[in-house]
Amino acid sequence: MVSGIRVARILARSPSLGPGLTSVITVLHAFTTQLVKAWNRKEDVIEFRIDRGSGVAAYLQIVQQTEQALRMGVLRVGDRLPTAREVVEATAINPNTVLKAYRELERAGLVEARRGLGTFVRRSLARPESETDTALRAELGDWLARARDAGLEREDISALFTSALDALEAAPRAHPPQKDT
């Protein structure tokens, strides 16, 4: 496709083609360029956010965000992750950091690099959604809305949630968890 675009550019500049053919080639070039841009936008289904003040290494943030997207079903098998260049442009981190995160995900068997094509999701972490998940998601959404209404920012909400989760995990369980059947 790229070589076709290059040929269209060269032909569009050629004076021997005449104005009619030159304009057709120019229109085809513009159309092809838009198709490539649209295809690239469609393929990227995740945008990474790096919190430099979190104390968590940037590559681990990419790994964690990818795993979360896999658990939530945002990323599915076959989806393409953004290229290292795209992540670097969006986050201003070192390309080696992105590559390190992608290698970590590859070692875990979650993604696979395809030479010249990109990095693609190989395995999902999502589990089938149950009625319990739906009810819990609604309750959590209500809680998040109340937290926002109380004036808490994203970082405050995250800290509060993490603190509560840590306290829950540290406490002994009164009864074993029930499994959905």
GIJO-V987351 format. One record per pair of residues at least 6 apart in sequence whose ideal C-beta (glycine too) atoms are under 7 Angstrom apart, sorted by the first residue. I is the first residue (numbers start at 1). J is the second residue. Records with the same first field share a line. If there is no record, write none. Layout:
I->J + J
//
This chain:
1->36
4->32
5->29 + 32 + 33
8->25 + 28 + 29 + 32
9->29
11->17 + 25
12->22 + 25 + 26 + 29
43->80
44->80 + 82 + 86
45->74 + 75 + 79
46->66 + 69 + 74 + 75 + 81 + 82
47->90
48->62 + 65 + 87 + 90 + 91
50->58 + 61 + 91 + 93
51->61
58->93 + 97
59->97 + 100 + 101 + 104
62->98 + 101
63->101 + 104 + 105
66->75 + 105
67->125
69->75
70->110 + 121 + 124 + 125 + 126
71->125 + 126
72->126
73->126
75->121
76->121 + 124
77->121 + 122 + 123 + 124
78->120 + 121
79->120 + 121
80->118 + 119 + 120
81->102 + 111 + 118 + 119
83->118
84->95 + 98 + 99
87->98
88->95 + 98
102->111 + 113 + 119
105->111
106->112 + 113
109->122 + 123
110->121 + 122 + 123
111->119 + 120 + 121 + 122
112->120 + 122
113->119
114->120
130->180
132->180
144->157
147->157
//
